[in-house]
Amino acid sequence: MSIPIIDSHIHLWNEAEAPSHNWYASDSPLATRHSIAEYREATSSSASQLSGFIYIEADRKNDDSKDWSEPLNELAWMRRIIEGKPQEGEGHTADNAKLCLGIIPWAPIASGLPKLKEYIATVEEQAGEAAWPKVKGFRYLLQDKPNKTGLTEEFIDGLKLLGEKGWVFDAGVDQHRRGRVQLEELVEIIDRAHDGVEDEDKKVVFIINHLCKPDLTIISQTDPSFIAWRSAMFTLGKCRRTYMKLSGLFEEMSDSLKTQSAEQIFSAILPWLAVVIAAFGPERIMFGSNWPVCTVGVGEEAWKKWHKIVDMMCDMAGLSQEDQTMVWSGTAKKAYNLEG
């Protein structure tokens, strides 16, 4: 059964631009070029099924309301991919342009409406006619920000603006390192962003990254962190216009677990996968690889391994072909409002 795949979460960068990211370390395996050439090699086992990907901003350095130069440099990189106009050594060709189905740039959502509107106008101008329609929403990571950052009036107003304009918000929170407060705040953020918006179509769509990054170093369903995470998943699953990405779990595992076979990993994380299916259903979960971050500690076979784990999840859940199509591509099409 050949089902089209949309990878809803990948990052790309040049080797020369790697130091411009907040996560950069000179000895990191991510410090080298990770472009479409490398991505196509990583996904070669499913090349005939891969319809394309969503390009997610990769946490470039910025100063919110003052310095947007690096996020805009990243936007320029996205534009070159979409226009099929690579610079020398960038690792993509004009033929690769069709793979980029949508882009999610960074935006200064915490800086207030005037700055946010100014930034979005700049993005529209610099994206150009080809890339601007590919902008499906924006991301502002909350996983490393002080508690309550997403609960300010400025942030909530920014989210309501995204909804008014038809853009999604990619939400990145981290239970593993920050605790249950990140889960609780995300629930409140969604509730407040939708509150008072009478037109359902104007309520901002939330696309939650990486299952909220649960702690998979402790594989126990009796652990308080699992219980808190499970409770949050069922609460989030009841939120309207909210989707979940099946992505990013390798990064939350112990080093010993992530090097095991796909079958062994699947067995270990099955309780988490089962909760997500039960809470959201196949029509609101989507496949994402988090490439190339997924390769750290896993190796170049990481994309293939995660694909196999998700495939086993679909089989375990007894999903119909229609439901499997939603997980692999249909949900991403719907949530990101992709063409075709």
C-alpha positions as CSV (number, residue, x, y, z in Angstrom):
1,M,0.0,0.0,0.0
2,S,1.7,3.2,-1.2
3,I,0.5,6.3,0.7
4,P,1.8,9.7,0.0
5,I,4.0,11.2,2.7
6,I,4.3,14.8,3.8
7,D,7.1,15.3,6.3
8,S,5.6,18.1,8.4
9,H,8.7,19.1,10.3
10,I,12.2,19.5,8.8
11,H,15.0,22.0,9.1
12,L,17.7,23.0,6.6
13,W,20.8,25.2,6.7
14,N,24.2,25.8,5.2
15,E,27.4,24.9,7.0
16,A,28.4,28.6,7.0
17,E,25.1,29.6,8.6
18,A,25.1,26.9,11.3
19,P,26.7,29.3,13.9
20,S,23.8,31.7,13.5
21,H,21.5,29.2,15.5
22,N,21.0,29.4,19.2
23,W,21.7,25.6,19.5
24,Y,25.1,25.8,17.7
25,A,28.2,24.2,19.1
26,S,31.3,23.8,17.0
27,D,31.5,20.1,17.9
28,S,27.9,19.3,17.2
29,P,27.1,16.8,14.5
30,L,24.5,19.4,13.3
31,A,27.2,22.0,12.6
32,T,27.7,20.8,9.0
33,R,25.5,21.4,6.0
34,H,22.0,19.9,6.1
35,S,20.3,20.7,2.9
36,I,18.0,19.1,0.5
37,A,20.7,16.9,-1.0
38,E,21.3,15.3,2.4
39,Y,17.6,15.1,3.2
40,R,16.9,13.3,-0.1
41,E,19.6,10.8,0.8
42,A,18.1,10.3,4.2
43,T,14.7,9.7,2.8
44,S,15.7,7.7,-0.3
45,S,14.0,4.5,1.0
46,S,10.6,6.3,0.6
47,A,11.5,8.6,-2.2
48,S,8.6,7.4,-4.4
49,Q,6.1,8.2,-1.6
50,L,7.5,11.5,-0.4
51,S,5.3,14.4,-1.7
52,G,7.3,17.0,0.1
53,F,8.0,18.7,3.4
54,I,7.2,21.7,5.6
55,Y,10.2,23.8,6.3
56,I,10.2,24.9,10.0
57,E,12.4,27.7,11.3
58,A,15.4,26.4,13.1
59,D,15.8,28.8,16.1
60,R,18.2,31.4,14.6
61,K,19.6,34.0,16.9
62,N,17.5,37.2,17.3
63,D,16.6,39.9,19.7
64,D,12.8,39.8,19.3
65,S,11.9,43.4,18.8
66,K,15.3,44.7,17.7
67,D,17.4,42.3,15.6
68,W,15.6,40.2,13.0
69,S,18.6,39.8,10.6
70,E,19.2,36.1,11.1
71,P,15.5,35.0,10.9
72,L,15.3,37.1,7.7
73,N,18.5,35.4,6.4
74,E,16.8,32.1,7.0
75,L,13.8,33.4,5.0
76,A,16.1,34.2,2.1
77,W,17.4,30.6,2.2
78,M,13.8,29.4,2.1
79,R,13.0,31.7,-0.8
80,R,16.0,30.4,-2.8
81,I,14.7,26.8,-2.4
82,I,11.2,27.7,-3.5
83,E,12.4,29.8,-6.4
84,G,14.9,27.1,-7.5
85,K,17.8,29.5,-7.3
86,P,20.5,28.0,-5.1
87,Q,23.7,29.7,-4.3
88,E,26.9,27.7,-5.0
89,G,27.3,24.8,-2.6
90,E,23.8,25.1,-1.0
91,G,22.9,21.5,-1.8
92,H,19.6,22.0,-3.7
93,T,18.6,22.3,-7.3
94,A,15.7,23.9,-9.2
95,D,14.1,20.5,-9.5
96,N,13.9,20.4,-5.7
97,A,11.7,23.4,-5.4
98,K,8.5,21.4,-5.7
99,L,9.4,19.5,-2.5
100,C,8.9,22.5,-0.3
101,L,5.1,22.6,0.3
102,G,5.1,25.2,3.0
103,I,7.3,27.3,5.3
104,I,7.0,28.3,8.9
105,P,9.3,31.3,9.6
106,W,10.1,32.7,13.1
107,A,8.0,35.7,14.2
108,P,8.4,38.0,17.3
109,I,5.0,37.1,18.7
110,A,6.0,38.2,22.2
111,S,6.9,41.7,21.2
112,G,3.4,43.1,20.7
113,L,1.2,43.8,17.7
114,P,3.0,46.8,16.2
115,K,6.3,44.9,16.0
116,L,4.6,41.7,14.8
117,K,2.8,43.5,12.1
118,E,6.0,45.3,11.0
119,Y,7.8,42.0,10.9
120,I,5.2,40.2,8.9
121,A,5.1,43.0,6.4
122,T,8.9,42.7,6.1
123,V,8.5,38.9,5.5
124,E,5.9,39.5,2.8
125,E,8.2,41.9,1.0
126,Q,11.3,39.8,1.3
127,A,9.6,36.5,0.5
128,G,8.6,37.6,-2.9
129,E,5.7,36.4,-5.1
130,A,6.9,32.8,-5.2
131,A,7.6,32.2,-1.5
132,W,5.0,34.4,0.2
133,P,2.1,32.0,-0.6
134,K,4.1,29.2,0.9
135,V,4.1,30.9,4.3
136,K,1.5,28.9,6.2
137,G,2.1,30.3,9.7
138,F,4.8,31.2,12.2
139,R,6.7,29.8,15.1
140,Y,8.0,31.3,18.4
141,L,9.6,28.6,20.6
142,L,8.3,28.7,24.2
143,Q,10.4,25.7,25.3
144,D,13.3,27.9,26.4
145,K,11.5,31.0,27.4
146,P,10.6,32.1,31.0
147,N,7.4,30.8,32.4
148,K,4.3,32.8,31.4
149,T,5.9,34.2,28.3
150,G,3.0,32.9,26.2
151,L,0.4,34.2,28.7
152,T,1.0,37.9,28.2
153,E,-1.6,40.1,26.5
154,E,1.0,40.8,23.8
155,F,1.4,37.1,23.0
156,I,-2.3,36.3,23.0
157,D,-3.0,39.3,20.8
158,G,-0.3,38.1,18.4
159,L,-1.9,34.6,18.2
160,K,-5.3,36.2,17.6
161,L,-3.8,38.2,14.7
162,L,-2.4,35.0,13.2
163,G,-5.8,33.4,13.4
164,E,-7.5,36.5,11.8
165,K,-5.1,36.3,8.9
166,G,-5.5,32.5,8.4
167,W,-2.0,31.5,9.7
168,V,-1.2,28.6,12.0
169,F,1.0,28.8,15.1
170,D,3.6,26.0,15.5
171,A,3.8,25.5,19.3
172,G,7.1,24.2,20.8
173,V,7.0,23.4,24.5
174,D,9.2,21.0,26.5
175,Q,7.9,18.9,29.4
176,H,11.1,16.9,29.6
177,R,13.3,19.8,30.7
178,R,10.8,22.3,31.9
179,G,8.1,20.2,33.7
180,R,4.4,20.1,33.7
181,V,4.1,23.9,33.8
182,Q,4.8,24.0,30.1
183,L,1.8,21.7,29.5
184,E,-0.5,23.7,31.7
185,E,0.5,27.0,30.1
186,L,0.0,25.6,26.6
187,V,-3.6,24.6,27.5
188,E,-4.3,28.1,28.9
189,I,-2.6,29.8,25.8
190,I,-5.0,27.9,23.5
191,D,-8.0,28.7,25.6
192,R,-7.2,32.4,25.7
193,A,-6.2,32.7,22.1
194,H,-9.6,31.3,21.1
195,D,-11.6,33.1,23.7
196,G,-13.8,35.9,22.3
197,V,-13.2,34.9,18.7
198,E,-16.7,34.3,17.5
199,D,-15.8,33.2,13.9
200,E,-14.6,29.6,14.2
201,D,-12.5,30.1,11.0
202,K,-10.7,33.0,12.6
203,K,-9.5,31.0,15.7
204,V,-5.8,30.4,15.3
205,V,-4.8,26.8,14.4
206,F,-2.3,25.3,16.9
207,I,0.1,22.7,15.6
208,I,1.9,21.2,18.5
209,N,5.5,20.0,17.9
210,H,7.0,16.7,19.2
211,L,4.2,15.5,21.5
212,C,5.3,18.4,23.8
213,K,8.7,16.6,24.3
214,P,7.8,14.0,27.0
215,D,10.6,12.5,29.1
216,L,11.4,9.2,27.5
217,T,14.5,8.5,29.6
218,I,12.1,7.0,32.2
219,I,9.9,4.4,30.5
220,S,7.2,3.9,33.2
221,Q,3.5,4.6,33.0
222,T,3.5,5.1,36.8
223,D,6.0,7.9,36.7
224,P,4.5,11.3,37.6
225,S,5.8,12.9,34.4
226,F,4.0,10.3,32.3
227,I,0.8,10.8,34.3
228,A,1.0,14.6,33.9
229,W,1.8,14.3,30.2
230,R,-1.1,11.8,29.6
231,S,-3.6,14.1,31.3
232,A,-2.4,17.1,29.3
233,M,-2.7,15.1,26.0
234,F,-6.4,14.3,26.7
235,T,-7.0,18.0,27.6
236,L,-5.3,19.2,24.5
237,G,-7.1,16.7,22.4
238,K,-10.4,18.4,23.4
239,C,-9.1,21.8,22.2
240,R,-10.6,22.9,18.9
241,R,-8.4,23.6,15.9
242,T,-5.4,21.9,17.5
243,Y,-3.2,19.2,15.9
244,M,-0.2,17.1,17.1
245,K,3.0,16.2,15.3
246,L,4.3,12.6,15.6
247,S,7.9,13.8,15.7
248,G,10.9,14.6,17.9
249,L,10.8,11.6,20.2
250,F,14.4,10.3,19.5
251,E,15.7,13.5,21.1
252,E,13.8,12.7,24.4
253,M,15.1,9.1,24.7
254,S,18.1,7.8,26.6
255,D,21.2,7.3,24.5
256,S,20.9,3.5,25.0
257,L,17.2,3.4,23.8
258,K,17.7,5.5,20.7
259,T,20.4,3.2,19.3
260,Q,18.1,0.1,19.5
261,S,16.1,-1.3,16.7
262,A,12.8,0.3,15.5
263,E,11.0,-2.7,16.9
264,Q,12.5,-2.3,20.4
265,I,11.9,1.5,20.4
266,F,8.3,1.0,19.3
267,S,7.7,-1.5,22.1
268,A,9.2,0.9,24.7
269,I,7.3,4.0,23.6
270,L,4.0,2.3,22.7
271,P,2.1,3.8,25.7
272,W,2.9,7.3,24.6
273,L,1.9,6.6,21.0
274,A,-1.3,5.0,22.2
275,V,-2.3,8.0,24.2
276,V,-1.8,10.4,21.3
277,I,-3.9,8.3,19.0
278,A,-6.6,8.0,21.6
279,A,-6.5,11.7,22.5
280,F,-6.3,13.2,19.0
281,G,-7.4,10.5,16.5
282,P,-5.7,10.0,13.1
283,E,-7.4,13.0,11.7
284,R,-5.5,15.3,14.0
285,I,-2.0,13.8,14.1
286,M,0.6,14.1,11.4
287,F,4.0,12.5,10.6
288,G,7.0,14.6,11.0
289,S,10.7,13.6,11.2
290,N,12.4,16.6,12.8
291,W,15.3,15.9,10.4
292,P,18.2,16.5,10.9
293,V,17.9,16.9,14.6
294,C,16.6,13.3,14.7
295,T,19.9,12.0,13.6
296,V,21.9,13.0,16.7
297,G,22.8,9.9,18.6
298,V,20.8,7.8,16.1
299,G,22.7,8.1,12.9
300,E,21.9,8.6,9.2
301,E,19.2,5.9,9.3
302,A,17.1,8.0,11.8
303,W,14.5,9.1,9.2
304,K,14.0,5.5,8.0
305,K,13.8,4.3,11.6
306,W,11.2,6.8,12.6
307,H,9.2,6.1,9.5
308,K,9.2,2.4,10.5
309,I,8.0,3.2,14.0
310,V,5.1,5.3,12.8
311,D,4.2,2.6,10.3
312,M,4.1,0.0,13.2
313,M,2.0,2.4,15.2
314,C,-0.6,2.6,12.4
315,D,-0.6,-1.2,12.2
316,M,-0.9,-1.6,16.0
317,A,-3.9,0.8,16.0
318,G,-5.6,-1.1,13.2
319,L,-6.0,2.1,11.2
320,S,-7.8,2.0,7.9
321,Q,-6.1,3.1,4.7
322,E,-8.1,6.3,4.9
323,D,-6.9,6.9,8.5
324,Q,-3.3,6.0,7.6
325,T,-3.4,8.5,4.8
326,M,-4.4,11.2,7.3
327,V,-1.4,10.4,9.5
328,W,1.1,10.4,6.7
329,S,-0.2,13.4,4.7
330,G,-3.9,14.2,5.0
331,T,-3.7,15.9,8.4
332,A,-0.7,18.0,7.3
333,K,-2.6,19.1,4.2
334,K,-5.6,20.1,6.3
335,A,-3.8,21.8,9.2
336,Y,-1.4,23.8,7.0
337,N,-4.0,24.5,4.3
338,L,-1.8,23.1,1.6
339,E,-2.8,23.2,-2.0
340,G,-3.8,20.1,-3.8
